[in-house]
Amino acid sequence: MTARLPLPPSLYADTAVAPVATPPLDTDKNVSIAIVGGGYTGLSTALHLAEQGVEALVLEAQEPGWGASGNNGGHTNPGLKHDPDQIEADFGTELGRRMIEFSYGTPNFTHDLIRRYQIPCEARQNGTLRVAYHEASAAAIKATADQCIRRGMPVSYLNREQLREMTGTDRYIGAMLDRRGGDLHPLSYARGLARAAISAGAKVHGETPALSLRRDGTRWRIETPRAVVHADKVLLATNGFTDDLWPALRRTIVPVFSSIVATAPLSDDVARSIMPTRPVLYESGHITVYYRIDQSNRLLMGGRGPMRWINSPGDVAYLMRYAERLWPQLKGVAWTHGWNSRLAITKDHYPHVHEPAENILISLGCNGRGVALSTAMGAQLARRLIGGAKAEIDMPVTGIKPIPMHAFWPVGVTTAVIAGRVRDRLGI
């Protein structure tokens, strides 16, 4: 029997809305669609299936939002890792255009869903800042902004003076502001998605890991600790916690820890001096740092940390030092929480959707943009599950390709993080 693990010791765990009941599955079930993974992707897909009257059952090893869905930076950022022009070059004009429209529209999709279901998760849509402190990065961001503006997006390029007013620091020399971006309370949102899915008719079972998956006649058989599920179709949505349930899938992504530290509530004056208009921000460097001020005036700052679980701010002290470098007025402020979770990085930095067998669909690899992207993917995946291969979605469906030398990823990630920090410090 798999033991239930407590939530990571995060600010979110201490402040989230109460969870909805998701009891372990203890009775054999026959369902139309089984979903393995109770993060945003699985819950959003279950909700969109249930809205259309399709029977969906979610199997979650811990509780909804236990992984990165309930422990991320809380940013609802638009777009994909690559620029619009690059996406069209990689996937062609027609599919590339659909990918761009879909991915840059994901914050609007997410915030519309939150309003529709009245999910209490501190959601705001005050924009996303992608900022640069090197000339090369500023030029790259300007190129991205130009491509977005050319496509009619609500985007603008900001100079150093404008950024000083928006961020309270003179570190940044250029940025792209996308007004569709925003933020929310990740764990409250995950719990709200679970509640919405259940109210629409889906079944969600926590403490129910999928132990095995195999074909059983024309259907799929999923074994769990207490019961067996037979399903016509299966969605695997396990992202950074992907295991060996499906052959070779684990080796298609690199599970990377992303860490966050949070201050105690700041005074109104200090909070206004940092981010007066409350956008979210992420830096364009070799190692991404991201931050926001939440609705209680706490500064939440995230970035790469140890490739292991952490439980205190001291485990990522560099983030606290960096915050004080940006805003000297933070010296002496209490940092109350430090935590992390695992997200999934793909080799090409695109999300991956696979159909490796009949009636099996897989979605993983949000590459750090999971909040809005995985929410919107839920509607796409629901359409594919209902309509099959004839139901086109706005992301490519590709074959499973394991990453070469995958066993060495922990060493590779640690080396890349150290090298990236050095390059950022040196300005190269």
HELIX and SHEET records of a PDB file:
HELIX    1   1 LEU A   11  THR A   15  1                                   5    
HELIX    2   2 TYR A   40  GLU A   51  1                                  12    
HELIX    3   3 ALA A   68  GLY A   70  5                                   3    
HELIX    4   4 PRO A   84  PHE A   91  1                                   8    
HELIX    5   5 THR A   93  TYR A  104  1                                  12    
HELIX    6   6 THR A  106  TYR A  117  1                                  12    
HELIX    7   7 GLU A  135  ARG A  150  1                                  16    
HELIX    8   8 ARG A  160  THR A  167  1                                   8    
HELIX    9   9 PRO A  186  ALA A  200  1                                  15    
HELIX   10  10 ASN A  239  PHE A  241  5                                   3    
HELIX   11  11 LEU A  249  THR A  252  5                                   4    
HELIX   12  12 ASP A  268  ILE A  274  1                                   7    
HELIX   13  13 PRO A  313  VAL A  316  5                                   4    
HELIX   14  14 ALA A  317  LEU A  326  1                                  10    
HELIX   15  15 PRO A  328  LEU A  330  5                                   3    
HELIX   16  16 GLY A  370  GLY A  387  1                                  18    
HELIX   17  17 GLY A  388  LYS A  390  5                                   3    
HELIX   18  18 HIS A  406  PHE A  408  5                                   3    
HELIX   19  19 TRP A  409  LEU A  426  1                                  18    
SHEET    1   A 6 LYS A 203  HIS A 205  0                                        
SHEET    2   A 6 ALA A  56  LEU A  59  1                                        
SHEET    3   A 6 LYS A  29  VAL A  36  1                                        
SHEET    4   A 6 VAL A 228  LEU A 236  1                                        
SHEET    5   A 6 ARG A 219  GLU A 223 -1                                        
SHEET    6   A 6 SER A 212  ASP A 216 -1                                        
SHEET    1   B 7 LYS A 203  HIS A 205  0                                        
SHEET    2   B 7 ALA A  56  LEU A  59  1                                        
SHEET    3   B 7 LYS A  29  VAL A  36  1                                        
SHEET    4   B 7 VAL A 228  LEU A 236  1                                        
SHEET    5   B 7 ILE A 360  LEU A 364  1                                        
SHEET    6   B 7 HIS A 352  HIS A 354 -1                                        
SHEET    7   B 7 VAL A 397  THR A 398  1                                        
SHEET    1   C 2 HIS A  75  THR A  76  0                                        
SHEET    2   C 2 GLY A 182  ASP A 183 -1                                        
SHEET    1   D 8 VAL A 155  ASN A 159  0                                        
SHEET    2   D 8 GLY A 174  ASP A 178 -1                                        
SHEET    3   D 8 THR A 128  ALA A 132 -1                                        
SHEET    4   D 8 VAL A 280  GLU A 283  1                                        
SHEET    5   D 8 VAL A 289  ILE A 293 -1                                        
SHEET    6   D 8 LEU A 299  ARG A 304 -1                                        
SHEET    7   D 8 ILE A 253  THR A 263 -1                                        
SHEET    8   D 8 TRP A 335  THR A 346 -1                                        
END                                                                             
